[in-house]
Amino acid sequence: MGALFAWLASSRFALVVGKWAATALTISLFLLSLRRSGERAGRLTERLENQEKANEIQHKMLQATARRPRNRDELVERLRDDKF
């Protein structure tokens, strides 16, 4: 077994194959890293969109609350004037 490793270490062909294998491994790991980063960015974008929708809905609710009639008299006036 030791002789085999010694031959591979000294063989020019084995060194070239080793360099190509290391390059292929590096490129594949880089591509996997890019993929995971893209997935993470997509999840963060989706979370941001959902949060913006929730904030918009809450803002509309607060605006509606600010415009509501304060008491029964205001409600009656709005209903009579068709401002509701």
N, CA, C and O atoms as a CHARMM CRD file, in Angstrom:
* protein
*
  336
    1    1 MET  N      0.83000  -1.18300   0.00000 PROA 1      0.00000
    2    1 MET  CA     0.00000   0.00000   0.00000 PROA 1      0.00000
    3    1 MET  C      0.87600   1.24800   0.00000 PROA 1      0.00000
    4    1 MET  O      0.57500   2.22700  -0.68400 PROA 1      0.00000
    5    2 GLY  N      1.94800   1.20700   0.76200 PROA 2      0.00000
    6    2 GLY  CA     2.86900   2.34400   0.80800 PROA 2      0.00000
    7    2 GLY  C      3.52000   2.58600  -0.53000 PROA 2      0.00000
    8    2 GLY  O      3.73800   3.73300  -0.92100 PROA 2      0.00000
    9    3 ALA  N      3.83600   1.50900  -1.24200 PROA 3      0.00000
   10    3 ALA  CA     4.44800   1.65200  -2.55900 PROA 3      0.00000
   11    3 ALA  C      3.48300   2.32400  -3.52800 PROA 3      0.00000
   12    3 ALA  O      3.89800   3.11700  -4.37300 PROA 3      0.00000
   13    4 LEU  N      2.19600   2.00700  -3.40600 PROA 4      0.00000
   14    4 LEU  CA     1.19500   2.60900  -4.27800 PROA 4      0.00000
   15    4 LEU  C      1.10000   4.11000  -4.04900 PROA 4      0.00000
   16    4 LEU  O      1.03800   4.88900  -5.00000 PROA 4      0.00000
   17    5 PHE  N      1.09000   4.51300  -2.78100 PROA 5      0.00000
   18    5 PHE  CA     1.04800   5.94600  -2.47200 PROA 5      0.00000
   19    5 PHE  C      2.31700   6.64400  -2.93000 PROA 5      0.00000
   20    5 PHE  O      2.25900   7.77400  -3.41400 PROA 5      0.00000
   21    6 ALA  N      3.44300   6.00100  -2.78600 PROA 6      0.00000
   22    6 ALA  CA     4.70700   6.59000  -3.24300 PROA 6      0.00000
   23    6 ALA  C      4.69900   6.75200  -4.75500 PROA 6      0.00000
   24    6 ALA  O      5.16100   7.76700  -5.27600 PROA 6      0.00000
   25    7 TRP  N      4.17300   5.75100  -5.46300 PROA 7      0.00000
   26    7 TRP  CA     4.10900   5.84900  -6.92100 PROA 7      0.00000
   27    7 TRP  C      3.15700   6.96300  -7.35500 PROA 7      0.00000
   28    7 TRP  O      3.46200   7.70800  -8.28600 PROA 7      0.00000
   29    8 LEU  N      1.98400   7.08400  -6.67600 PROA 8      0.00000
   30    8 LEU  CA     1.03500   8.13400  -7.01500 PROA 8      0.00000
   31    8 LEU  C      1.60700   9.51900  -6.74700 PROA 8      0.00000
   32    8 LEU  O      1.36100  10.45500  -7.50700 PROA 8      0.00000
   33    9 ALA  N      2.36600   9.65000  -5.67300 PROA 9      0.00000
   34    9 ALA  CA     2.95200  10.93200  -5.31800 PROA 9      0.00000
   35    9 ALA  C      4.04000  11.33500  -6.30400 PROA 9      0.00000
   36    9 ALA  O      4.23300  12.52300  -6.55900 PROA 9      0.00000
   37   10 SER  N      4.73200  10.38600  -6.84600 PROA 10     0.00000
   38   10 SER  CA     5.83000  10.71500  -7.75600 PROA 10     0.00000
   39   10 SER  C      5.38500  10.69800  -9.21600 PROA 10     0.00000
   40   10 SER  O      6.11800  11.18100 -10.07800 PROA 10     0.00000
   41   11 SER  N      4.25000  10.17600  -9.50500 PROA 11     0.00000
   42   11 SER  CA     3.77400  10.07600 -10.88100 PROA 11     0.00000
   43   11 SER  C      3.27600  11.43100 -11.37200 PROA 11     0.00000
   44   11 SER  O      2.49500  12.09600 -10.69300 PROA 11     0.00000
   45   12 ARG  N      3.72900  11.82900 -12.54300 PROA 12     0.00000
   46   12 ARG  CA     3.30800  13.11300 -13.12400 PROA 12     0.00000
   47   12 ARG  C      1.81000  13.06200 -13.47000 PROA 12     0.00000
   48   12 ARG  O      1.09200  14.04200 -13.27100 PROA 12     0.00000
   49   13 PHE  N      1.35200  11.93200 -13.98000 PROA 13     0.00000
   50   13 PHE  CA    -0.05600  11.76600 -14.31600 PROA 13     0.00000
   51   13 PHE  C     -0.93300  11.90700 -13.07400 PROA 13     0.00000
   52   13 PHE  O     -1.97500  12.55900 -13.12600 PROA 13     0.00000
   53   14 ALA  N     -0.52900  11.31000 -11.97300 PROA 14     0.00000
   54   14 ALA  CA    -1.29700  11.38700 -10.73100 PROA 14     0.00000
   55   14 ALA  C     -1.36100  12.82300 -10.22500 PROA 14     0.00000
   56   14 ALA  O     -2.39100  13.24100  -9.69600 PROA 14     0.00000
   57   15 LEU  N     -0.28600  13.58200 -10.37400 PROA 15     0.00000
   58   15 LEU  CA    -0.29400  14.97800  -9.94100 PROA 15     0.00000
   59   15 LEU  C     -1.25600  15.80800 -10.78400 PROA 15     0.00000
   60   15 LEU  O     -1.97200  16.65800 -10.25600 PROA 15     0.00000
   61   16 VAL  N     -1.27400  15.56500 -12.09500 PROA 16     0.00000
   62   16 VAL  CA    -2.18900  16.31000 -12.96600 PROA 16     0.00000
   63   16 VAL  C     -3.63400  15.96300 -12.62700 PROA 16     0.00000
   64   16 VAL  O     -4.48300  16.84700 -12.51800 PROA 16     0.00000
   65   17 VAL  N     -3.90600  14.67700 -12.46200 PROA 17     0.00000
   66   17 VAL  CA    -5.26300  14.25900 -12.09500 PROA 17     0.00000
   67   17 VAL  C     -5.65000  14.84100 -10.74400 PROA 17     0.00000
   68   17 VAL  O     -6.79100  15.26600 -10.56400 PROA 17     0.00000
   69   18 GLY  N     -4.73800  14.86700  -9.80600 PROA 18     0.00000
   70   18 GLY  CA    -5.00700  15.43800  -8.48800 PROA 18     0.00000
   71   18 GLY  C     -5.32400  16.91700  -8.56600 PROA 18     0.00000
   72   18 GLY  O     -6.22300  17.39400  -7.87400 PROA 18     0.00000
   73   19 LYS  N     -4.59200  17.65700  -9.40800 PROA 19     0.00000
   74   19 LYS  CA    -4.87200  19.09300  -9.56200 PROA 19     0.00000
   75   19 LYS  C     -6.25100  19.31300 -10.16800 PROA 19     0.00000
   76   19 LYS  O     -6.99600  20.18600  -9.72400 PROA 19     0.00000
   77   20 TRP  N     -6.59600  18.50400 -11.20200 PROA 20     0.00000
   78   20 TRP  CA    -7.90900  18.64800 -11.82100 PROA 20     0.00000
   79   20 TRP  C     -9.02200  18.26500 -10.84200 PROA 20     0.00000
   80   20 TRP  O    -10.07400  18.90300 -10.81900 PROA 20     0.00000
   81   21 ALA  N     -8.79800  17.25100 -10.05600 PROA 21     0.00000
   82   21 ALA  CA    -9.79300  16.82700  -9.06700 PROA 21     0.00000
   83   21 ALA  C     -9.99300  17.91400  -8.00700 PROA 21     0.00000
   84   21 ALA  O    -11.12000  18.19000  -7.59600 PROA 21     0.00000
   85   22 ALA  N     -8.88800  18.52800  -7.56900 PROA 22     0.00000
   86   22 ALA  CA    -8.98700  19.59800  -6.57600 PROA 22     0.00000
   87   22 ALA  C     -9.71300  20.80700  -7.16300 PROA 22     0.00000
   88   22 ALA  O    -10.51300  21.44500  -6.47900 PROA 22     0.00000
   89   23 THR  N     -9.43600  21.12100  -8.42600 PROA 23     0.00000
   90   23 THR  CA   -10.11100  22.24200  -9.07700 PROA 23     0.00000
   91   23 THR  C    -11.60700  21.96100  -9.21400 PROA 23     0.00000
   92   23 THR  O    -12.43000  22.83700  -8.94400 PROA 23     0.00000
   93   24 ALA  N    -11.96000  20.75400  -9.62800 PROA 24     0.00000
   94   24 ALA  CA   -13.37100  20.38700  -9.78000 PROA 24     0.00000
   95   24 ALA  C    -14.08400  20.43700  -8.43100 PROA 24     0.00000
   96   24 ALA  O    -15.21600  20.91300  -8.34400 PROA 24     0.00000
   97   25 LEU  N    -13.43700  19.95600  -7.39500 PROA 25     0.00000
   98   25 LEU  CA   -14.03400  19.98700  -6.06100 PROA 25     0.00000
   99   25 LEU  C    -14.24500  21.42300  -5.59700 PROA 25     0.00000
  100   25 LEU  O    -15.28500  21.74000  -5.02000 PROA 25     0.00000
  101   26 THR  N    -13.27700  22.28800  -5.84000 PROA 26     0.00000
  102   26 THR  CA   -13.39000  23.69000  -5.44400 PROA 26     0.00000
  103   26 THR  C    -14.54000  24.37300  -6.16700 PROA 26     0.00000
  104   26 THR  O    -15.32200  25.10300  -5.55900 PROA 26     0.00000
  105   27 ILE  N    -14.63800  24.13000  -7.46700 PROA 27     0.00000
  106   27 ILE  CA   -15.71500  24.75400  -8.24000 PROA 27     0.00000
  107   27 ILE  C    -17.07800  24.24100  -7.79100 PROA 27     0.00000
  108   27 ILE  O    -18.01700  25.02500  -7.65700 PROA 27     0.00000
  109   28 SER  N    -17.19800  22.95300  -7.55900 PROA 28     0.00000
  110   28 SER  CA   -18.49000  22.41300  -7.12800 PROA 28     0.00000
  111   28 SER  C    -18.89100  22.94200  -5.75500 PROA 28     0.00000
  112   28 SER  O    -20.06300  23.24100  -5.52800 PROA 28     0.00000
  113   29 LEU  N    -17.94400  23.05900  -4.84700 PROA 29     0.00000
  114   29 LEU  CA   -18.26000  23.62600  -3.52600 PROA 29     0.00000
  115   29 LEU  C    -18.65800  25.08900  -3.63900 PROA 29     0.00000
  116   29 LEU  O    -19.55400  25.54400  -2.92900 PROA 29     0.00000
  117   30 PHE  N    -18.00400  25.82400  -4.51800 PROA 30     0.00000
  118   30 PHE  CA   -18.35800  27.23300  -4.73600 PROA 30     0.00000
  119   30 PHE  C    -19.77900  27.35200  -5.28300 PROA 30     0.00000
  120   30 PHE  O    -20.54300  28.20800  -4.83800 PROA 30     0.00000
  121   31 LEU  N    -20.13900  26.50000  -6.24300 PROA 31     0.00000
  122   31 LEU  CA   -21.49200  26.54300  -6.80400 PROA 31     0.00000
  123   31 LEU  C    -22.54600  26.16600  -5.76800 PROA 31     0.00000
  124   31 LEU  O    -23.61600  26.77300  -5.72900 PROA 31     0.00000
  125   32 LEU  N    -22.26000  25.18300  -4.93700 PROA 32     0.00000
  126   32 LEU  CA   -23.19300  24.82500  -3.86500 PROA 32     0.00000
  127   32 LEU  C    -23.36800  25.98000  -2.87500 PROA 32     0.00000
  128   32 LEU  O    -24.46800  26.22900  -2.38000 PROA 32     0.00000
  129   33 SER  N    -22.27900  26.66900  -2.60100 PROA 33     0.00000
  130   33 SER  CA   -22.34700  27.82700  -1.70200 PROA 33     0.00000
  131   33 SER  C    -23.21400  28.92500  -2.30700 PROA 33     0.00000
  132   33 SER  O    -24.01300  29.54600  -1.60600 PROA 33     0.00000
  133   34 LEU  N    -23.05500  29.16500  -3.61200 PROA 34     0.00000
  134   34 LEU  CA   -23.88700  30.17100  -4.28000 PROA 34     0.00000
  135   34 LEU  C    -25.36200  29.78700  -4.22500 PROA 34     0.00000
  136   34 LEU  O    -26.22300  30.64000  -4.01100 PROA 34     0.00000
  137   35 ARG  N    -25.64500  28.51900  -4.41600 PROA 35     0.00000
  138   35 ARG  CA   -27.02300  28.05300  -4.38200 PROA 35     0.00000
  139   35 ARG  C    -27.65200  28.28300  -3.01400 PROA 35     0.00000
  140   35 ARG  O    -28.78200  28.75900  -2.91000 PROA 35     0.00000
  141   36 ARG  N    -26.91100  27.94100  -1.97200 PROA 36     0.00000
  142   36 ARG  CA   -27.43900  28.12500  -0.61700 PROA 36     0.00000
  143   36 ARG  C    -27.63600  29.60100  -0.30500 PROA 36     0.00000
  144   36 ARG  O    -28.60400  29.98000   0.35500 PROA 36     0.00000
  145   37 SER  N    -26.71200  30.43500  -0.78400 PROA 37     0.00000
  146   37 SER  CA   -26.85800  31.87300  -0.55900 PROA 37     0.00000
  147   37 SER  C    -28.09100  32.40500  -1.27600 PROA 37     0.00000
  148   37 SER  O    -28.81400  33.24100  -0.73500 PROA 37     0.00000
  149   38 GLY  N    -28.33300  31.92400  -2.49200 PROA 38     0.00000
  150   38 GLY  CA   -29.52100  32.33800  -3.23300 PROA 38     0.00000
  151   38 GLY  C    -30.79500  31.92100  -2.54000 PROA 38     0.00000
  152   38 GLY  O    -31.75400  32.69100  -2.48500 PROA 38     0.00000
  153   39 GLU  N    -30.82000  30.71400  -2.01100 PROA 39     0.00000
  154   39 GLU  CA   -32.00500  30.25500  -1.28400 PROA 39     0.00000
  155   39 GLU  C    -32.24400  31.10200  -0.04600 PROA 39     0.00000
  156   39 GLU  O    -33.38100  31.46000   0.25900 PROA 39     0.00000
  157   40 ARG  N    -31.17600  31.42000   0.66300 PROA 40     0.00000
  158   40 ARG  CA   -31.29900  32.24000   1.87000 PROA 40     0.00000
  159   40 ARG  C    -31.81100  33.63400   1.51000 PROA 40     0.00000
  160   40 ARG  O    -32.67400  34.18100   2.19500 PROA 40     0.00000
  161   41 ALA  N    -31.27200  34.20300   0.42800 PROA 41     0.00000
  162   41 ALA  CA   -31.72300  35.52800   0.00200 PROA 41     0.00000
  163   41 ALA  C    -33.19100  35.49000  -0.40700 PROA 41     0.00000
  164   41 ALA  O    -33.93500  36.43200  -0.13600 PROA 41     0.00000
  165   42 GLY  N    -33.60800  34.41300  -1.05400 PROA 42     0.00000
  166   42 GLY  CA   -35.01500  34.28200  -1.43800 PROA 42     0.00000
  167   42 GLY  C    -35.93300  34.21500  -0.23400 PROA 42     0.00000
  168   42 GLY  O    -37.00300  34.82400  -0.22600 PROA 42     0.00000
  169   43 ARG  N    -35.51800  33.47600   0.78200 PROA 43     0.00000
  170   43 ARG  CA   -36.33400  33.39200   2.00200 PROA 43     0.00000
  171   43 ARG  C    -36.41900  34.74600   2.69000 PROA 43     0.00000
  172   43 ARG  O    -37.48100  35.12700   3.18400 PROA 43     0.00000
  173   44 LEU  N    -35.30400  35.47900   2.72700 PROA 44     0.00000
  174   44 LEU  CA   -35.32700  36.79600   3.35900 PROA 44     0.00000
  175   44 LEU  C    -36.20100  37.77000   2.58200 PROA 44     0.00000
  176   44 LEU  O    -36.89900  38.59100   3.17600 PROA 44     0.00000
  177   45 THR  N    -36.16500  37.68200   1.24900 PROA 45     0.00000
  178   45 THR  CA   -37.01200  38.53800   0.42600 PROA 45     0.00000
  179   45 THR  C    -38.48500  38.23900   0.67700 PROA 45     0.00000
  180   45 THR  O    -39.29700  39.15700   0.79500 PROA 45     0.00000
  181   46 GLU  N    -38.82800  36.96300   0.75700 PROA 46     0.00000
  182   46 GLU  CA   -40.20900  36.58000   1.01400 PROA 46     0.00000
  183   46 GLU  C    -40.66300  37.06900   2.39100 PROA 46     0.00000
  184   46 GLU  O    -41.78700  37.54500   2.55000 PROA 46     0.00000
  185   47 ARG  N    -39.78300  36.94500   3.37500 PROA 47     0.00000
  186   47 ARG  CA   -40.12500  37.41900   4.72200 PROA 47     0.00000
  187   47 ARG  C    -40.35800  38.93200   4.73000 PROA 47     0.00000
  188   47 ARG  O    -41.28200  39.42200   5.38000 PROA 47     0.00000
  189   48 LEU  N    -39.50900  39.66800   3.99800 PROA 48     0.00000
  190   48 LEU  CA   -39.65900  41.11700   3.92100 PROA 48     0.00000
  191   48 LEU  C    -40.97300  41.49700   3.24900 PROA 48     0.00000
  192   48 LEU  O    -41.66200  42.40600   3.71300 PROA 48     0.00000
  193   49 GLU  N    -41.33000  40.81300   2.15800 PROA 49     0.00000
  194   49 GLU  CA   -42.59400  41.09900   1.47400 PROA 49     0.00000
  195   49 GLU  C    -43.78200  40.84000   2.39600 PROA 49     0.00000
  196   49 GLU  O    -44.71900  41.63700   2.43700 PROA 49     0.00000
  197   50 ASN  N    -43.75100  39.74000   3.12800 PROA 50     0.00000
  198   50 ASN  CA   -44.84200  39.43100   4.05700 PROA 50     0.00000
  199   50 ASN  C    -44.94200  40.47900   5.14900 PROA 50     0.00000
  200   50 ASN  O    -46.04100  40.86800   5.54300 PROA 50     0.00000
  201   51 GLN  N    -43.80700  40.93600   5.63700 PROA 51     0.00000
  202   51 GLN  CA   -43.81100  41.95000   6.68900 PROA 51     0.00000
  203   51 GLN  C    -44.35400  43.27700   6.15300 PROA 51     0.00000
  204   51 GLN  O    -45.08900  43.97700   6.84900 PROA 51     0.00000
  205   52 GLU  N    -43.98900  43.62100   4.91200 PROA 52     0.00000
  206   52 GLU  CA   -44.50800  44.85500   4.32200 PROA 52     0.00000
  207   52 GLU  C    -46.02100  44.78900   4.14900 PROA 52     0.00000
  208   52 GLU  O    -46.71300  45.77700   4.39500 PROA 52     0.00000
  209   53 LYS  N    -46.54500  43.63500   3.72600 PROA 53     0.00000
  210   53 LYS  CA   -47.99400  43.46800   3.58800 PROA 53     0.00000
  211   53 LYS  C    -48.68200  43.62800   4.94400 PROA 53     0.00000
  212   53 LYS  O    -49.70700  44.30000   5.05400 PROA 53     0.00000
  213   54 ALA  N    -48.11600  43.01200   5.96000 PROA 54     0.00000
  214   54 ALA  CA   -48.70800  43.10700   7.29900 PROA 54     0.00000
  215   54 ALA  C    -48.68200  44.54400   7.80100 PROA 54     0.00000
  216   54 ALA  O    -49.64200  45.00600   8.41700 PROA 54     0.00000
  217   55 ASN  N    -47.58700  45.25100   7.53900 PROA 55     0.00000
  218   55 ASN  CA   -47.50500  46.64800   7.96900 PROA 55     0.00000
  219   55 ASN  C    -48.51100  47.52200   7.22500 PROA 55     0.00000
  220   55 ASN  O    -49.10000  48.43000   7.81100 PROA 55     0.00000
  221   56 GLU  N    -48.70800  47.24900   5.93700 PROA 56     0.00000
  222   56 GLU  CA   -49.68300  48.01100   5.16600 PROA 56     0.00000
  223   56 GLU  C    -51.10300  47.77600   5.68300 PROA 56     0.00000
  224   56 GLU  O    -51.89200  48.71400   5.79500 PROA 56     0.00000
  225   57 ILE  N    -51.41600  46.53300   5.99100 PROA 57     0.00000
  226   57 ILE  CA   -52.74400  46.21900   6.53600 PROA 57     0.00000
  227   57 ILE  C    -52.94500  46.89600   7.88800 PROA 57     0.00000
  228   57 ILE  O    -54.01200  47.44300   8.16400 PROA 57     0.00000
  229   58 GLN  N    -51.91600  46.85400   8.72400 PROA 58     0.00000
  230   58 GLN  CA   -52.02600  47.49800  10.03100 PROA 58     0.00000
  231   58 GLN  C    -52.19300  49.01000   9.88100 PROA 58     0.00000
  232   58 GLN  O    -52.95000  49.62900  10.62900 PROA 58     0.00000
  233   59 HSD  N    -51.49000  49.60000   8.92000 PROA 59     0.00000
  234   59 HSD  CA   -51.61000  51.03400   8.68200 PROA 59     0.00000
  235   59 HSD  C    -53.03500  51.38900   8.24200 PROA 59     0.00000
  236   59 HSD  O    -53.59400  52.38600   8.69800 PROA 59     0.00000
  237   60 LYS  N    -53.62000  50.57500   7.36000 PROA 60     0.00000
  238   60 LYS  CA   -54.99800  50.81600   6.92600 PROA 60     0.00000
  239   60 LYS  C    -55.97100  50.69700   8.09400 PROA 60     0.00000
  240   60 LYS  O    -56.92900  51.46300   8.19800 PROA 60     0.00000
  241   61 MET  N    -55.71500  49.73100   8.96800 PROA 61     0.00000
  242   61 MET  CA   -56.57900  49.57300  10.14000 PROA 61     0.00000
  243   61 MET  C    -56.48600  50.79000  11.05400 PROA 61     0.00000
  244   61 MET  O    -57.49600  51.24800  11.58900 PROA 61     0.00000
  245   62 LEU  N    -55.28100  51.30900  11.23100 PROA 62     0.00000
  246   62 LEU  CA   -55.11300  52.48800  12.08200 PROA 62     0.00000
  247   62 LEU  C    -55.77800  53.71200  11.46100 PROA 62     0.00000
  248   62 LEU  O    -56.35500  54.53000  12.17700 PROA 62     0.00000
  249   63 GLN  N    -55.70400  53.84800  10.13800 PROA 63     0.00000
  250   63 GLN  CA   -56.37500  54.96900   9.47600 PROA 63     0.00000
  251   63 GLN  C    -57.88700  54.85800   9.63700 PROA 63     0.00000
  252   63 GLN  O    -58.56000  55.85600   9.89100 PROA 63     0.00000
  253   64 ALA  N    -58.41900  53.65400   9.49000 PROA 64     0.00000
  254   64 ALA  CA   -59.85700  53.45900   9.65400 PROA 64     0.00000
  255   64 ALA  C    -60.28400  53.77000  11.08800 PROA 64     0.00000
  256   64 ALA  O    -61.35700  54.32800  11.31700 PROA 64     0.00000
  257   65 THR  N    -59.45400  53.41200  12.02800 PROA 65     0.00000
  258   65 THR  CA   -59.75700  53.70100  13.43300 PROA 65     0.00000
  259   65 THR  C    -59.76800  55.20200  13.68800 PROA 65     0.00000
  260   65 THR  O    -60.58200  55.69600  14.46800 PROA 65     0.00000
  261   66 ALA  N    -58.87200  55.92300  13.03600 PROA 66     0.00000
  262   66 ALA  CA   -58.81000  57.37000  13.24000 PROA 66     0.00000
  263   66 ALA  C    -60.03400  58.06700  12.65200 PROA 66     0.00000
  264   66 ALA  O    -60.41900  59.13600  13.12700 PROA 66     0.00000
  265   67 ARG  N    -60.65600  57.47900  11.61800 PROA 67     0.00000
  266   67 ARG  CA   -61.80800  58.09700  10.95700 PROA 67     0.00000
  267   67 ARG  C    -63.14500  57.65100  11.54400 PROA 67     0.00000
  268   67 ARG  O    -64.19100  58.12300  11.09800 PROA 67     0.00000
  269   68 ARG  N    -63.13900  56.78000  12.50200 PROA 68     0.00000
  270   68 ARG  CA   -64.39900  56.24200  13.00100 PROA 68     0.00000
  271   68 ARG  C    -65.17200  57.31000  13.78600 PROA 68     0.00000
  272   68 ARG  O    -64.58100  58.25300  14.31100 PROA 68     0.00000
  273   69 PRO  N    -66.47200  57.15100  13.85600 PROA 69     0.00000
  274   69 PRO  CA   -67.27300  58.09800  14.65600 PROA 69     0.00000
  275   69 PRO  C    -66.94300  57.96200  16.13900 PROA 69     0.00000
  276   69 PRO  O    -66.76000  56.85600  16.64800 PROA 69     0.00000
  277   70 ARG  N    -66.87100  59.08200  16.81100 PROA 70     0.00000
  278   70 ARG  CA   -66.47600  59.07900  18.21800 PROA 70     0.00000
  279   70 ARG  C    -67.60800  58.64600  19.14200 PROA 70     0.00000
  280   70 ARG  O    -67.37300  58.02700  20.17900 PROA 70     0.00000
  281   71 ASN  N    -68.82800  58.97500  18.75800 PROA 71     0.00000
  282   71 ASN  CA   -69.96800  58.61100  19.59800 PROA 71     0.00000
  283   71 ASN  C    -71.19200  58.37800  18.71800 PROA 71     0.00000
  284   71 ASN  O    -71.10700  58.43800  17.49100 PROA 71     0.00000
  285   72 ARG  N    -72.32300  58.11300  19.35200 PROA 72     0.00000
  286   72 ARG  CA   -73.53800  57.79900  18.58800 PROA 72     0.00000
  287   72 ARG  C    -74.02100  58.99100  17.77300 PROA 72     0.00000
  288   72 ARG  O    -74.54300  58.82600  16.67100 PROA 72     0.00000
  289   73 ASP  N    -73.84700  60.18700  18.31600 PROA 73     0.00000
  290   73 ASP  CA   -74.30900  61.37200  17.59900 PROA 73     0.00000
  291   73 ASP  C    -73.55900  61.53100  16.27100 PROA 73     0.00000
  292   73 ASP  O    -74.17100  61.80500  15.23900 PROA 73     0.00000
  293   74 GLU  N    -72.26400  61.36300  16.30200 PROA 74     0.00000
  294   74 GLU  CA   -71.49100  61.45000  15.05400 PROA 74     0.00000
  295   74 GLU  C    -71.89800  60.35100  14.08200 PROA 74     0.00000
  296   74 GLU  O    -71.95900  60.58200  12.87400 PROA 74     0.00000
  297   75 LEU  N    -72.17200  59.18300  14.58900 PROA 75     0.00000
  298   75 LEU  CA   -72.61400  58.08800  13.73800 PROA 75     0.00000
  299   75 LEU  C    -73.93400  58.42000  13.06800 PROA 75     0.00000
  300   75 LEU  O    -74.10300  58.18800  11.87100 PROA 75     0.00000
  301   76 VAL  N    -74.86400  58.95900  13.83200 PROA 76     0.00000
  302   76 VAL  CA   -76.16800  59.33400  13.28000 PROA 76     0.00000
  303   76 VAL  C    -75.99700  60.41600  12.22700 PROA 76     0.00000
  304   76 VAL  O    -76.63200  60.35300  11.17400 PROA 76     0.00000
  305   77 GLU  N    -75.14700  61.41300  12.49100 PROA 77     0.00000
  306   77 GLU  CA   -74.90100  62.48700  11.51300 PROA 77     0.00000
  307   77 GLU  C    -74.30600  61.92100  10.21700 PROA 77     0.00000
  308   77 GLU  O    -74.71400  62.31100   9.12300 PROA 77     0.00000
  309   78 ARG  N    -73.38000  61.03900  10.33800 PROA 78     0.00000
  310   78 ARG  CA   -72.76500  60.43300   9.13800 PROA 78     0.00000
  311   78 ARG  C    -73.79600  59.63900   8.34000 PROA 78     0.00000
  312   78 ARG  O    -73.83400  59.71700   7.11200 PROA 78     0.00000
  313   79 LEU  N    -74.62000  58.88700   9.03400 PROA 79     0.00000
  314   79 LEU  CA   -75.63100  58.11000   8.33200 PROA 79     0.00000
  315   79 LEU  C    -76.64600  59.00600   7.63400 PROA 79     0.00000
  316   79 LEU  O    -77.08800  58.68100   6.53200 PROA 79     0.00000
  317   80 ARG  N    -77.02500  60.12300   8.24300 PROA 80     0.00000
  318   80 ARG  CA   -77.97500  61.04800   7.62900 PROA 80     0.00000
  319   80 ARG  C    -77.37000  61.77300   6.42800 PROA 80     0.00000
  320   80 ARG  O    -78.05700  62.03200   5.44000 PROA 80     0.00000
  321   81 ASP  N    -76.08200  62.09700   6.52100 PROA 81     0.00000
  322   81 ASP  CA   -75.41700  62.83700   5.43300 PROA 81     0.00000
  323   81 ASP  C    -74.84600  61.91600   4.35400 PROA 81     0.00000
  324   81 ASP  O    -74.25100  62.40100   3.39200 PROA 81     0.00000
  325   82 ASP  N    -75.01100  60.62400   4.48900 PROA 82     0.00000
  326   82 ASP  CA   -74.46100  59.63400   3.54800 PROA 82     0.00000
  327   82 ASP  C    -72.94600  59.76200   3.41500 PROA 82     0.00000
  328   82 ASP  O    -72.40800  59.61300   2.31800 PROA 82     0.00000
  329   83 LYS  N    -72.26800  60.03200   4.49800 PROA 83     0.00000
  330   83 LYS  CA   -70.79500  60.13400   4.48700 PROA 83     0.00000
  331   83 LYS  C    -70.14500  58.85100   4.96800 PROA 83     0.00000
  332   83 LYS  O    -68.92300  58.79000   5.10300 PROA 83     0.00000
  333   84 PHE  N    -70.92900  57.84400   5.22500 PROA 84     0.00000
  334   84 PHE  CA   -70.36100  56.62900   5.76800 PROA 84     0.00000
  335   84 PHE  C    -69.79300  55.76900   4.68700 PROA 84     0.00000
  336   84 PHE  O    -69.26600  54.69300   4.96800 PROA 84     0.00000
